């Protein structure tokens, strides 16, 4: 073979290699990168809920995630019993490990939608909240001097949107003072004032990053442990799956723990989510002790060196004692191995006051570190966000805006209020 032919072959090979590399780079760019904030702030589209950034994550571990004091004290014997798989409820240890799904599932791993597509789809999802809220308020405030009847109407609008009595009073008082102090006369001025007051009431200074990144302890990598809790039906399993997708899209590895063993279908549901993103799932048999499954998922997560273990916990609200036993035990048992970094409480926004009652009970049982408000797309009462944060003193970190796999968004007070008012 002549040297010219060899040179041509080498040149063709180099060109092909460059084309492959360019293809891979372009493909990766199309995937969402949730840690990067867009450099240019997009103007919110009328009526849409657009967030300026992706869901942000932060490191777990003792340095950044010191949780408040635990409500429930660990009982060593009880913890041991759960870990060693007591005969009546906990399946034998090997059973759980045997049921770990294969690392490489046969089904193809899904591409996760790029950010642009996600924001596009979330537009207008809050339209029902908007019609009940922003338009009415702006109509009233834009009129200038308000008589007592008009102020009562403002109050009623806020109450109807589920903001709760305390937040409503606070907001009305501030509006009354500022309206006079600033001499508000036009609807634009009213809009600016209303936006400011509502955003402030949502405490934009709260840290809303999800503690789902690993930390190191004495040179050993520990995954972040996220417990996802809430009453069955609120969207707990769905949220766990959606969060796993966000992490995977961000280049992270996750282990899912199907500790909601109350309903076999819930375990299957989580296994499907895991399969779709190529993650492992650890599960127990129906009726298995949730604490044992949670323990095994974290153990497996540490062994395999994943970045985060997301545990879908049981959320039966039969009695407070029952819940306390179950959830308190899950947390204590997991903490035999590593700290629980995040306890997310999933609340269904459509349940209004009922959701708040649930929140109170859960908060008494376990230290909630973040709230996920689901089904905000299906309610005219977006105001529940204000109330639940106020009640628990814990930030709403994520919101569910649909049944689709990528319909989970970070909660941003400014973007949320814009969606209500525009
Ligand atoms: N519209 C809407 N539906 C949602 C949202 N989040 C979850 N859902 C739906 O709510 C239903 C219940 O969700 P699950 O995730 O199964 O609820 P769960 O709390 O895990 O309940 P169990 O499976 O019984 O443990 C499902 O049909 C979800 O698709 C949301 O943000 N918007």
Boltz pocket constraint, residues with backbone or C-beta under 6 A from the ligand:
constraints:
  - pocket:
      binder: B
      contacts: [[A, 230], [A, 231], [A, 232], [A, 233], [A, 234], [A, 235], [A, 236], [A, 237], [A, 238], [A, 239], [A, 260], [A, 263], [A, 265], [A, 266], [A, 269], [A, 373], [A, 374], [A, 375], [A, 376], [A, 377], [A, 378], [A, 399], [A, 400], [A, 401], [A, 402], [A, 403], [A, 407]]
      max_distance: 6.0
